Amino acid sequence: MGPYDDPHIRDILLPYARAHLTTDYVEYTEQGVEQILFETLASVPLADATSFLLPTDPFEALAKHLDSLNLTPYQE
């Protein structure tokens, strides 16, 4: 039997080892990604600020595009 097999010593040392000697890699990765994204990404405007025309509605643009394709309804 080794010196660390005693349940009392194990109960004392295991929480300490988990708190101070191990790394939570999921949390570490999430913090790193959050820091990179926060420091490097900038917001991009959805519409051109110098344009004289109002931006078109994406749904209307899609509807016009689909109408121009002359799609026929599916028949079973």
Jmol script that loads the backbone (N, CA, C; Angstrom):
load data "model"
ATOM      1  N   MET A   1       0.835  -1.178   0.000  1.00  0.00           N
ATOM      2  CA  MET A   1       0.000   0.000   0.000  1.00  0.00           C
ATOM      3  C   MET A   1       0.881   1.243   0.000  1.00  0.00           C
ATOM      4  N   GLY A   2       0.581   2.180  -0.886  1.00  0.00           N
ATOM      5  CA  GLY A   2       1.377   3.392  -0.983  1.00  0.00           C
ATOM      6  C   GLY A   2       0.940   4.444   0.029  1.00  0.00           C
ATOM      7  N   PRO A   3       1.729   5.490   0.166  1.00  0.00           N
ATOM      8  CA  PRO A   3       1.413   6.521   1.164  1.00  0.00           C
ATOM      9  C   PRO A   3       0.160   7.330   0.811  1.00  0.00           C
ATOM     10  N   TYR A   4      -0.273   7.345  -0.454  1.00  0.00           N
ATOM     11  CA  TYR A   4      -1.429   8.159  -0.838  1.00  0.00           C
ATOM     12  C   TYR A   4      -2.687   7.323  -1.050  1.00  0.00           C
ATOM     13  N   ASP A   5      -2.655   6.060  -0.616  1.00  0.00           N
ATOM     14  CA  ASP A   5      -3.818   5.196  -0.773  1.00  0.00           C
ATOM     15  C   ASP A   5      -4.812   5.349   0.369  1.00  0.00           C
ATOM     16  N   ASP A   6      -4.418   5.987   1.449  1.00  0.00           N
ATOM     17  CA  ASP A   6      -5.326   6.197   2.578  1.00  0.00           C
ATOM     18  C   ASP A   6      -6.461   7.118   2.138  1.00  0.00           C
ATOM     19  N   PRO A   7      -7.726   6.722   2.340  1.00  0.00           N
ATOM     20  CA  PRO A   7      -8.857   7.552   1.883  1.00  0.00           C
ATOM     21  C   PRO A   7      -8.854   8.959   2.480  1.00  0.00           C
ATOM     22  N   HIS A   8      -8.388   9.106   3.717  1.00  0.00           N
ATOM     23  CA  HIS A   8      -8.381  10.430   4.343  1.00  0.00           C
ATOM     24  C   HIS A   8      -7.415  11.371   3.618  1.00  0.00           C
ATOM     25  N   ILE A   9      -6.230  10.892   3.329  1.00  0.00           N
ATOM     26  CA  ILE A   9      -5.241  11.717   2.632  1.00  0.00           C
ATOM     27  C   ILE A   9      -5.705  11.995   1.207  1.00  0.00           C
ATOM     28  N   ARG A  10      -6.287  10.980   0.564  1.00  0.00           N
ATOM     29  CA  ARG A  10      -6.799  11.161  -0.799  1.00  0.00           C
ATOM     30  C   ARG A  10      -7.914  12.209  -0.816  1.00  0.00           C
ATOM     31  N   ASP A  11      -8.811  12.181   0.168  1.00  0.00           N
ATOM     32  CA  ASP A  11      -9.902  13.159   0.236  1.00  0.00           C
ATOM     33  C   ASP A  11      -9.377  14.576   0.437  1.00  0.00           C
ATOM     34  N   ILE A  12      -8.244  14.712   1.076  1.00  0.00           N
ATOM     35  CA  ILE A  12      -7.655  16.037   1.284  1.00  0.00           C
ATOM     36  C   ILE A  12      -6.906  16.502   0.034  1.00  0.00           C
ATOM     37  N   LEU A  13      -6.132  15.611  -0.578  1.00  0.00           N
ATOM     38  CA  LEU A  13      -5.272  16.008  -1.691  1.00  0.00           C
ATOM     39  C   LEU A  13      -5.996  16.112  -3.030  1.00  0.00           C
ATOM     40  N   LEU A  14      -7.063  15.338  -3.256  1.00  0.00           N
ATOM     41  CA  LEU A  14      -7.730  15.338  -4.553  1.00  0.00           C
ATOM     42  C   LEU A  14      -8.356  16.691  -4.900  1.00  0.00           C
ATOM     43  N   PRO A  15      -9.108  17.351  -4.010  1.00  0.00           N
ATOM     44  CA  PRO A  15      -9.632  18.678  -4.371  1.00  0.00           C
ATOM     45  C   PRO A  15      -8.525  19.705  -4.612  1.00  0.00           C
ATOM     46  N   TYR A  16      -7.451  19.617  -3.833  1.00  0.00           N
ATOM     47  CA  TYR A  16      -6.331  20.536  -4.043  1.00  0.00           C
ATOM     48  C   TYR A  16      -5.705  20.311  -5.415  1.00  0.00           C
ATOM     49  N   ALA A  17      -5.500  19.051  -5.778  1.00  0.00           N
ATOM     50  CA  ALA A  17      -4.892  18.742  -7.076  1.00  0.00           C
ATOM     51  C   ALA A  17      -5.797  19.199  -8.215  1.00  0.00           C
ATOM     52  N   ARG A  18      -7.101  18.994  -8.073  1.00  0.00           N
ATOM     53  CA  ARG A  18      -8.022  19.428  -9.127  1.00  0.00           C
ATOM     54  C   ARG A  18      -8.051  20.947  -9.258  1.00  0.00           C
ATOM     55  N   ALA A  19      -7.941  21.653  -8.157  1.00  0.00           N
ATOM     56  CA  ALA A  19      -8.025  23.117  -8.195  1.00  0.00           C
ATOM     57  C   ALA A  19      -6.727  23.766  -8.652  1.00  0.00           C
ATOM     58  N   HIS A  20      -5.579  23.209  -8.278  1.00  0.00           N
ATOM     59  CA  HIS A  20      -4.318  23.910  -8.495  1.00  0.00           C
ATOM     60  C   HIS A  20      -3.359  23.231  -9.469  1.00  0.00           C
ATOM     61  N   LEU A  21      -3.534  21.961  -9.753  1.00  0.00           N
ATOM     62  CA  LEU A  21      -2.571  21.249 -10.585  1.00  0.00           C
ATOM     63  C   LEU A  21      -3.120  20.831 -11.940  1.00  0.00           C
ATOM     64  N   THR A  22      -4.390  21.026 -12.184  1.00  0.00           N
ATOM     65  CA  THR A  22      -4.983  20.625 -13.462  1.00  0.00           C
ATOM     66  C   THR A  22      -5.530  21.845 -14.181  1.00  0.00           C
ATOM     67  N   THR A  23      -5.748  21.709 -15.477  1.00  0.00           N
ATOM     68  CA  THR A  23      -6.277  22.790 -16.301  1.00  0.00           C
ATOM     69  C   THR A  23      -7.566  22.325 -16.946  1.00  0.00           C
ATOM     70  N   ASP A  24      -8.588  23.175 -16.873  1.00  0.00           N
ATOM     71  CA  ASP A  24      -9.841  22.896 -17.571  1.00  0.00           C
ATOM     72  C   ASP A  24      -9.660  23.421 -18.993  1.00  0.00           C
ATOM     73  N   TYR A  25      -9.365  22.519 -19.928  1.00  0.00           N
ATOM     74  CA  TYR A  25      -9.029  22.935 -21.282  1.00  0.00           C
ATOM     75  C   TYR A  25     -10.223  23.498 -22.040  1.00  0.00           C
ATOM     76  N   VAL A  26     -11.431  23.076 -21.699  1.00  0.00           N
ATOM     77  CA  VAL A  26     -12.618  23.634 -22.354  1.00  0.00           C
ATOM     78  C   VAL A  26     -12.758  25.104 -21.979  1.00  0.00           C
ATOM     79  N   GLU A  27     -12.670  25.408 -20.701  1.00  0.00           N
ATOM     80  CA  GLU A  27     -12.766  26.797 -20.254  1.00  0.00           C
ATOM     81  C   GLU A  27     -11.592  27.619 -20.787  1.00  0.00           C
ATOM     82  N   TYR A  28     -10.395  27.044 -20.777  1.00  0.00           N
ATOM     83  CA  TYR A  28      -9.208  27.734 -21.280  1.00  0.00           C
ATOM     84  C   TYR A  28      -9.368  28.083 -22.757  1.00  0.00           C
ATOM     85  N   THR A  29      -9.885  27.142 -23.549  1.00  0.00           N
ATOM     86  CA  THR A  29     -10.091  27.378 -24.978  1.00  0.00           C
ATOM     87  C   THR A  29     -11.171  28.423 -25.210  1.00  0.00           C
ATOM     88  N   GLU A  30     -12.273  28.336 -24.465  1.00  0.00           N
ATOM     89  CA  GLU A  30     -13.351  29.317 -24.622  1.00  0.00           C
ATOM     90  C   GLU A  30     -12.867  30.724 -24.290  1.00  0.00           C
ATOM     91  N   GLN A  31     -12.075  30.862 -23.245  1.00  0.00           N
ATOM     92  CA  GLN A  31     -11.547  32.177 -22.891  1.00  0.00           C
ATOM     93  C   GLN A  31     -10.599  32.693 -23.968  1.00  0.00           C
ATOM     94  N   GLY A  32      -9.769  31.830 -24.508  1.00  0.00           N
ATOM     95  CA  GLY A  32      -8.841  32.248 -25.562  1.00  0.00           C
ATOM     96  C   GLY A  32      -9.562  32.678 -26.820  1.00  0.00           C
ATOM     97  N   VAL A  33     -10.562  31.911 -27.231  1.00  0.00           N
ATOM     98  CA  VAL A  33     -11.327  32.264 -28.429  1.00  0.00           C
ATOM     99  C   VAL A  33     -12.082  33.566 -28.210  1.00  0.00           C
ATOM    100  N   GLU A  34     -12.684  33.720 -27.039  1.00  0.00           N
ATOM    101  CA  GLU A  34     -13.414  34.954 -26.739  1.00  0.00           C
ATOM    102  C   GLU A  34     -12.480  36.160 -26.780  1.00  0.00           C
ATOM    103  N   GLN A  35     -11.287  36.015 -26.245  1.00  0.00           N
ATOM    104  CA  GLN A  35     -10.329  37.116 -26.249  1.00  0.00           C
ATOM    105  C   GLN A  35      -9.896  37.458 -27.673  1.00  0.00           C
ATOM    106  N   ILE A  36      -9.629  36.453 -28.484  1.00  0.00           N
ATOM    107  CA  ILE A  36      -9.215  36.699 -29.869  1.00  0.00           C
ATOM    108  C   ILE A  36     -10.329  37.385 -30.643  1.00  0.00           C
ATOM    109  N   LEU A  37     -11.551  36.881 -30.506  1.00  0.00           N
ATOM    110  CA  LEU A  37     -12.673  37.465 -31.236  1.00  0.00           C
ATOM    111  C   LEU A  37     -12.958  38.889 -30.772  1.00  0.00           C
ATOM    112  N   PHE A  38     -12.861  39.130 -29.478  1.00  0.00           N
ATOM    113  CA  PHE A  38     -13.140  40.459 -28.947  1.00  0.00           C
ATOM    114  C   PHE A  38     -12.104  41.477 -29.423  1.00  0.00           C
ATOM    115  N   GLU A  39     -10.852  41.067 -29.515  1.00  0.00           N
ATOM    116  CA  GLU A  39      -9.788  42.003 -29.875  1.00  0.00           C
ATOM    117  C   GLU A  39      -9.658  42.220 -31.378  1.00  0.00           C
ATOM    118  N   THR A  40     -10.012  41.240 -32.195  1.00  0.00           N
ATOM    119  CA  THR A  40      -9.716  41.344 -33.619  1.00  0.00           C
ATOM    120  C   THR A  40     -10.915  41.624 -34.506  1.00  0.00           C
ATOM    121  N   LEU A  41     -12.114  41.241 -34.090  1.00  0.00           N
ATOM    122  CA  LEU A  41     -13.273  41.430 -34.956  1.00  0.00           C
ATOM    123  C   LEU A  41     -13.876  42.815 -34.778  1.00  0.00           C
ATOM    124  N   ALA A  42     -14.307  43.382 -35.871  1.00  0.00           N
ATOM    125  CA  ALA A  42     -14.989  44.675 -35.843  1.00  0.00           C
ATOM    126  C   ALA A  42     -16.329  44.514 -36.542  1.00  0.00           C
ATOM    127  N   SER A  43     -17.297  45.310 -36.126  1.00  0.00           N
ATOM    128  CA  SER A  43     -18.614  45.203 -36.752  1.00  0.00           C
ATOM    129  C   SER A  43     -18.576  45.806 -38.153  1.00  0.00           C
ATOM    130  N   VAL A  44     -19.313  45.195 -39.040  1.00  0.00           N
ATOM    131  CA  VAL A  44     -19.379  45.634 -40.429  1.00  0.00           C
ATOM    132  C   VAL A  44     -20.786  46.154 -40.675  1.00  0.00           C
ATOM    133  N   PRO A  45     -20.923  47.364 -41.222  1.00  0.00           N
ATOM    134  CA  PRO A  45     -22.268  47.878 -41.477  1.00  0.00           C
ATOM    135  C   PRO A  45     -22.962  47.055 -42.558  1.00  0.00           C
ATOM    136  N   LEU A  46     -24.264  46.860 -42.390  1.00  0.00           N
ATOM    137  CA  LEU A  46     -25.023  46.069 -43.349  1.00  0.00           C
ATOM    138  C   LEU A  46     -25.380  46.863 -44.592  1.00  0.00           C
ATOM    139  N   ALA A  47     -25.369  48.193 -44.492  1.00  0.00           N
ATOM    140  CA  ALA A  47     -25.708  49.036 -45.640  1.00  0.00           C
ATOM    141  C   ALA A  47     -24.581  50.039 -45.860  1.00  0.00           C
ATOM    142  N   ASP A  48     -24.416  50.434 -47.107  1.00  0.00           N
ATOM    143  CA  ASP A  48     -23.400  51.418 -47.460  1.00  0.00           C
ATOM    144  C   ASP A  48     -23.845  52.787 -46.954  1.00  0.00           C
ATOM    145  N   ALA A  49     -23.044  53.415 -46.137  1.00  0.00           N
ATOM    146  CA  ALA A  49     -23.413  54.704 -45.554  1.00  0.00           C
ATOM    147  C   ALA A  49     -23.410  55.821 -46.587  1.00  0.00           C
ATOM    148  N   THR A  50     -22.695  55.663 -47.695  1.00  0.00           N
ATOM    149  CA  THR A  50     -22.612  56.724 -48.702  1.00  0.00           C
ATOM    150  C   THR A  50     -23.601  56.526 -49.846  1.00  0.00           C
ATOM    151  N   SER A  51     -24.416  55.488 -49.776  1.00  0.00           N
ATOM    152  CA  SER A  51     -25.354  55.201 -50.859  1.00  0.00           C
ATOM    153  C   SER A  51     -26.564  56.128 -50.776  1.00  0.00           C
ATOM    154  N   PHE A  52     -27.089  56.523 -51.946  1.00  0.00           N
ATOM    155  CA  PHE A  52     -28.280  57.363 -51.996  1.00  0.00           C
ATOM    156  C   PHE A  52     -29.559  56.526 -51.984  1.00  0.00           C
ATOM    157  N   LEU A  53     -29.438  55.232 -52.190  1.00  0.00           N
ATOM    158  CA  LEU A  53     -30.598  54.349 -52.230  1.00  0.00           C
ATOM    159  C   LEU A  53     -30.758  53.624 -50.900  1.00  0.00           C
ATOM    160  N   LEU A  54     -32.006  53.348 -50.553  1.00  0.00           N
ATOM    161  CA  LEU A  54     -32.262  52.565 -49.352  1.00  0.00           C
ATOM    162  C   LEU A  54     -31.884  51.109 -49.619  1.00  0.00           C
ATOM    163  N   PRO A  55     -31.417  50.409 -48.606  1.00  0.00           N
ATOM    164  CA  PRO A  55     -31.069  49.001 -48.822  1.00  0.00           C
ATOM    165  C   PRO A  55     -32.326  48.182 -49.115  1.00  0.00           C
ATOM    166  N   THR A  56     -32.178  47.188 -49.959  1.00  0.00           N
ATOM    167  CA  THR A  56     -33.318  46.344 -50.301  1.00  0.00           C
ATOM    168  C   THR A  56     -33.529  45.289 -49.223  1.00  0.00           C
ATOM    169  N   ASP A  57     -34.769  44.895 -49.085  1.00  0.00           N
ATOM    170  CA  ASP A  57     -35.117  43.856 -48.135  1.00  0.00           C
ATOM    171  C   ASP A  57     -34.599  42.516 -48.667  1.00  0.00           C
ATOM    172  N   PRO A  58     -33.879  41.753 -47.876  1.00  0.00           N
ATOM    173  CA  PRO A  58     -33.331  40.482 -48.370  1.00  0.00           C
ATOM    174  C   PRO A  58     -34.417  39.524 -48.857  1.00  0.00           C
ATOM    175  N   PHE A  59     -35.569  39.508 -48.200  1.00  0.00           N
ATOM    176  CA  PHE A  59     -36.642  38.618 -48.637  1.00  0.00           C
ATOM    177  C   PHE A  59     -37.167  39.028 -50.013  1.00  0.00           C
ATOM    178  N   GLU A  60     -37.298  40.334 -50.242  1.00  0.00           N
ATOM    179  CA  GLU A  60     -37.755  40.805 -51.556  1.00  0.00           C
ATOM    180  C   GLU A  60     -36.739  40.457 -52.643  1.00  0.00           C
ATOM    181  N   ALA A  61     -35.471  40.599 -52.349  1.00  0.00           N
ATOM    182  CA  ALA A  61     -34.434  40.251 -53.329  1.00  0.00           C
ATOM    183  C   ALA A  61     -34.478  38.756 -53.645  1.00  0.00           C
ATOM    184  N   LEU A  62     -34.690  37.933 -52.636  1.00  0.00           N
ATOM    185  CA  LEU A  62     -34.787  36.493 -52.857  1.00  0.00           C
ATOM    186  C   LEU A  62     -36.028  36.159 -53.675  1.00  0.00           C
ATOM    187  N   ALA A  63     -37.154  36.801 -53.368  1.00  0.00           N
ATOM    188  CA  ALA A  63     -38.386  36.539 -54.112  1.00  0.00           C
ATOM    189  C   ALA A  63     -38.221  36.928 -55.583  1.00  0.00           C
ATOM    190  N   LYS A  64     -37.586  38.054 -55.853  1.00  0.00           N
ATOM    191  CA  LYS A  64     -37.348  38.464 -57.244  1.00  0.00           C
ATOM    192  C   LYS A  64     -36.442  37.460 -57.956  1.00  0.00           C
ATOM    193  N   HIS A  65     -35.428  36.996 -57.257  1.00  0.00           N
ATOM    194  CA  HIS A  65     -34.507  36.029 -57.853  1.00  0.00           C
ATOM    195  C   HIS A  65     -35.226  34.721 -58.168  1.00  0.00           C
ATOM    196  N   LEU A  66     -36.053  34.255 -57.247  1.00  0.00           N
ATOM    197  CA  LEU A  66     -36.768  32.997 -57.472  1.00  0.00           C
ATOM    198  C   LEU A  66     -37.825  33.147 -58.560  1.00  0.00           C
ATOM    199  N   ASP A  67     -38.451  34.322 -58.655  1.00  0.00           N
ATOM    200  CA  ASP A  67     -39.428  34.547 -59.722  1.00  0.00           C
ATOM    201  C   ASP A  67     -38.753  34.535 -61.088  1.00  0.00           C
ATOM    202  N   SER A  68     -37.536  35.013 -61.154  1.00  0.00           N
ATOM    203  CA  SER A  68     -36.839  35.058 -62.442  1.00  0.00           C
ATOM    204  C   SER A  68     -36.394  33.669 -62.905  1.00  0.00           C
ATOM    205  N   LEU A  69     -36.368  32.699 -62.008  1.00  0.00           N
ATOM    206  CA  LEU A  69     -35.960  31.343 -62.381  1.00  0.00           C
ATOM    207  C   LEU A  69     -37.094  30.547 -63.023  1.00  0.00           C
ATOM    208  N   ASN A  70     -38.316  31.039 -62.945  1.00  0.00           N
ATOM    209  CA  ASN A  70     -39.495  30.357 -63.504  1.00  0.00           C
ATOM    210  C   ASN A  70     -39.603  28.916 -63.002  1.00  0.00           C
ATOM    211  N   LEU A  71     -39.613  28.766 -61.720  1.00  0.00           N
ATOM    212  CA  LEU A  71     -39.717  27.438 -61.121  1.00  0.00           C
ATOM    213  C   LEU A  71     -41.156  26.947 -61.187  1.00  0.00           C
ATOM    214  N   THR A  72     -41.321  25.680 -61.490  1.00  0.00           N
ATOM    215  CA  THR A  72     -42.664  25.098 -61.515  1.00  0.00           C
ATOM    216  C   THR A  72     -42.902  24.365 -60.205  1.00  0.00           C
ATOM    217  N   PRO A  73     -44.137  24.384 -59.716  1.00  0.00           N
ATOM    218  CA  PRO A  73     -44.432  23.667 -58.467  1.00  0.00           C
ATOM    219  C   PRO A  73     -44.204  22.166 -58.634  1.00  0.00           C
ATOM    220  N   TYR A  74     -43.780  21.550 -57.588  1.00  0.00           N
ATOM    221  CA  TYR A  74     -43.507  20.113 -57.607  1.00  0.00           C
ATOM    222  C   TYR A  74     -44.822  19.348 -57.616  1.00  0.00           C
ATOM    223  N   GLN A  75     -44.956  18.395 -58.491  1.00  0.00           N
ATOM    224  CA  GLN A  75     -46.146  17.549 -58.591  1.00  0.00           C
ATOM    225  C   GLN A  75     -45.766  16.128 -58.189  1.00  0.00           C
ATOM    226  N   GLU A  76     -46.484  15.598 -57.251  1.00  0.00           N
ATOM    227  CA  GLU A  76     -46.216  14.222 -56.821  1.00  0.00           C
ATOM    228  C   GLU A  76     -46.855  13.221 -57.747  1.00  0.00           C
TER     229      GLU A  76
END
end "model"
wireframe off; spacefill off
backbone 0.3
color backbone group
